């Protein structure tokens, strides 16, 4: 199963992120990692949480625009050049990255990166064939 990412669309104003995160905190939803992309008037907070569907529903109840998206969590060696090597494989297989960010926890001695591809199933097939470990959602969020 792919990793499910929660995205929250927010006005770029003080307190808006805080208010959204309060909704998650009140529902005992744990954020495993997050990144924020911003433009002048709005931002998108993308995160991996332990209960993505419940998080999205709670946010919608409080009038936040949110969505769930499948992403791939890929283990990489934690050495210089490992990401470059992965990018070479992506190019070789014509895999377009929409965005990526680092997962905050390691898996043993390996780093984990989160990738959003325009064709996630092709990416999964190509990367598995190249020997990359695709981390399952259950392994990220726990049981």
C-alpha beads as a LAMMPS data file, in Angstrom:
LAMMPS data file: protein, C-alpha beads

143 atoms
142 bonds

1 atom types
1 bond types

-500.0 500.0 xlo xhi
-500.0 500.0 ylo yhi
-500.0 500.0 zlo zhi

Masses

1 110.0

Atoms # bond

1 1 1 0.000 0.000 0.000
2 1 1 1.264 3.467 -0.900
3 1 1 1.887 6.064 1.761
4 1 1 -1.012 8.473 2.159
5 1 1 -0.141 12.143 2.394
6 1 1 -2.438 14.779 3.867
7 1 1 -2.375 18.188 2.172
8 1 1 -3.928 21.276 3.746
9 1 1 -4.466 24.425 1.685
10 1 1 -4.038 27.530 3.832
11 1 1 -4.075 31.277 3.427
12 1 1 -0.588 32.635 3.995
13 1 1 -1.519 34.565 7.135
14 1 1 -0.398 34.304 10.767
15 1 1 -2.305 31.700 12.769
16 1 1 -3.777 29.683 9.883
17 1 1 -1.281 26.810 10.174
18 1 1 -1.608 26.900 13.952
19 1 1 -5.405 26.584 13.696
20 1 1 -5.178 23.617 11.326
21 1 1 -2.646 21.845 13.527
22 1 1 -4.872 22.413 16.557
23 1 1 -7.631 20.463 14.781
24 1 1 -5.201 17.567 14.305
25 1 1 -3.923 17.778 17.883
26 1 1 -7.451 17.745 19.290
27 1 1 -8.086 14.494 17.370
28 1 1 -4.810 12.967 18.665
29 1 1 -3.380 12.808 15.133
30 1 1 0.388 12.517 15.051
31 1 1 2.439 14.263 12.360
32 1 1 5.345 12.060 11.235
33 1 1 6.854 14.585 8.813
34 1 1 5.750 17.727 7.047
35 1 1 6.762 20.269 4.467
36 1 1 5.225 23.573 3.470
37 1 1 5.205 25.090 -0.004
38 1 1 4.084 28.669 -0.214
39 1 1 3.098 31.288 -2.714
40 1 1 2.360 34.891 -1.926
41 1 1 -1.266 34.383 -0.850
42 1 1 -1.537 30.714 0.090
43 1 1 0.442 27.686 1.150
44 1 1 0.150 23.937 1.083
45 1 1 1.155 21.984 4.165
46 1 1 1.930 18.408 3.103
47 1 1 2.364 15.837 5.817
48 1 1 2.388 12.185 6.686
49 1 1 0.127 11.541 9.670
50 1 1 -0.911 8.405 11.529
51 1 1 -4.618 8.720 10.607
52 1 1 -4.872 10.558 7.264
53 1 1 -8.547 9.895 6.508
54 1 1 -9.626 10.925 9.995
55 1 1 -7.397 14.006 9.758
56 1 1 -8.913 15.105 6.442
57 1 1 -12.453 14.629 7.761
58 1 1 -11.717 16.614 10.939
59 1 1 -10.178 19.437 8.923
60 1 1 -13.130 19.580 6.533
61 1 1 -15.515 19.771 9.502
62 1 1 -13.632 22.922 10.536
63 1 1 -13.793 24.360 6.989
64 1 1 -10.193 23.677 5.972
65 1 1 -9.586 22.501 2.423
66 1 1 -7.611 19.274 2.537
67 1 1 -6.945 16.215 0.433
68 1 1 -5.314 12.796 0.596
69 1 1 -2.713 11.884 -2.035
70 1 1 -0.708 8.725 -2.593
71 1 1 3.057 9.242 -2.454
72 1 1 6.011 6.866 -2.437
73 1 1 8.373 6.587 0.502
74 1 1 11.649 5.277 -0.853
75 1 1 14.625 4.082 1.156
76 1 1 17.955 5.484 0.030
77 1 1 21.429 4.829 1.289
78 1 1 22.405 7.549 3.737
79 1 1 25.624 8.442 1.905
80 1 1 26.717 11.306 -0.349
81 1 1 25.357 10.868 -3.870
82 1 1 22.497 8.489 -2.992
83 1 1 19.806 10.975 -3.998
84 1 1 21.696 11.784 -7.200
85 1 1 21.806 8.065 -8.024
86 1 1 18.042 7.815 -7.460
87 1 1 17.421 10.842 -9.693
88 1 1 19.469 9.165 -12.427
89 1 1 17.192 6.096 -12.172
90 1 1 14.115 8.334 -12.307
91 1 1 15.431 9.973 -15.496
92 1 1 16.318 6.606 -16.997
93 1 1 12.694 5.498 -16.540
94 1 1 11.183 8.894 -17.536
95 1 1 9.677 9.360 -14.070
96 1 1 8.654 12.946 -13.456
97 1 1 8.866 14.167 -9.852
98 1 1 6.119 16.589 -8.922
99 1 1 7.734 17.263 -5.529
100 1 1 9.771 15.525 -2.842
101 1 1 10.824 15.972 0.758
102 1 1 12.760 14.099 3.403
103 1 1 11.127 11.893 5.999
104 1 1 12.323 12.882 9.462
105 1 1 13.045 9.365 10.737
106 1 1 15.585 6.933 9.398
107 1 1 14.875 3.234 8.886
108 1 1 17.923 1.667 10.446
109 1 1 20.913 3.088 8.562
110 1 1 18.801 4.209 5.581
111 1 1 17.258 7.575 4.807
112 1 1 13.677 7.822 3.559
113 1 1 12.506 10.359 0.990
114 1 1 8.896 11.084 0.056
115 1 1 8.231 11.477 -3.684
116 1 1 5.128 12.444 -5.612
117 1 1 5.301 11.203 -9.202
118 1 1 2.884 12.008 -12.014
119 1 1 2.483 8.227 -12.574
120 1 1 2.920 6.546 -9.197
121 1 1 2.318 2.980 -10.391
122 1 1 4.943 3.224 -13.142
123 1 1 7.345 4.734 -10.636
124 1 1 6.714 1.925 -8.159
125 1 1 7.262 -0.769 -10.798
126 1 1 10.436 0.848 -12.173
127 1 1 11.991 1.532 -8.778
128 1 1 11.244 -1.953 -7.466
129 1 1 12.878 -3.400 -10.597
130 1 1 15.943 -1.253 -9.864
131 1 1 16.179 -2.673 -6.341
132 1 1 14.736 0.243 -4.358
133 1 1 12.699 -0.547 -1.256
134 1 1 9.307 1.167 -1.329
135 1 1 8.251 1.681 2.276
136 1 1 4.652 0.698 2.967
137 1 1 2.176 2.987 4.689
138 1 1 1.873 0.627 7.671
139 1 1 5.653 0.743 8.155
140 1 1 5.564 4.546 8.283
141 1 1 2.592 5.097 10.587
142 1 1 2.702 1.897 12.642
143 1 1 -0.256 -0.297 13.485

Bonds

1 1 1 2
2 1 2 3
3 1 3 4
4 1 4 5
5 1 5 6
6 1 6 7
7 1 7 8
8 1 8 9
9 1 9 10
10 1 10 11
11 1 11 12
12 1 12 13
13 1 13 14
14 1 14 15
15 1 15 16
16 1 16 17
17 1 17 18
18 1 18 19
19 1 19 20
20 1 20 21
21 1 21 22
22 1 22 23
23 1 23 24
24 1 24 25
25 1 25 26
26 1 26 27
27 1 27 28
28 1 28 29
29 1 29 30
30 1 30 31
31 1 31 32
32 1 32 33
33 1 33 34
34 1 34 35
35 1 35 36
36 1 36 37
37 1 37 38
38 1 38 39
39 1 39 40
40 1 40 41
41 1 41 42
42 1 42 43
43 1 43 44
44 1 44 45
45 1 45 46
46 1 46 47
47 1 47 48
48 1 48 49
49 1 49 50
50 1 50 51
51 1 51 52
52 1 52 53
53 1 53 54
54 1 54 55
55 1 55 56
56 1 56 57
57 1 57 58
58 1 58 59
59 1 59 60
60 1 60 61
61 1 61 62
62 1 62 63
63 1 63 64
64 1 64 65
65 1 65 66
66 1 66 67
67 1 67 68
68 1 68 69
69 1 69 70
70 1 70 71
71 1 71 72
72 1 72 73
73 1 73 74
74 1 74 75
75 1 75 76
76 1 76 77
77 1 77 78
78 1 78 79
79 1 79 80
80 1 80 81
81 1 81 82
82 1 82 83
83 1 83 84
84 1 84 85
85 1 85 86
86 1 86 87
87 1 87 88
88 1 88 89
89 1 89 90
90 1 90 91
91 1 91 92
92 1 92 93
93 1 93 94
94 1 94 95
95 1 95 96
96 1 96 97
97 1 97 98
98 1 98 99
99 1 99 100
100 1 100 101
101 1 101 102
102 1 102 103
103 1 103 104
104 1 104 105
105 1 105 106
106 1 106 107
107 1 107 108
108 1 108 109
109 1 109 110
110 1 110 111
111 1 111 112
112 1 112 113
113 1 113 114
114 1 114 115
115 1 115 116
116 1 116 117
117 1 117 118
118 1 118 119
119 1 119 120
120 1 120 121
121 1 121 122
122 1 122 123
123 1 123 124
124 1 124 125
125 1 125 126
126 1 126 127
127 1 127 128
128 1 128 129
129 1 129 130
130 1 130 131
131 1 131 132
132 1 132 133
133 1 133 134
134 1 134 135
135 1 135 136
136 1 136 137
137 1 137 138
138 1 138 139
139 1 139 140
140 1 140 141
141 1 141 142
142 1 142 143
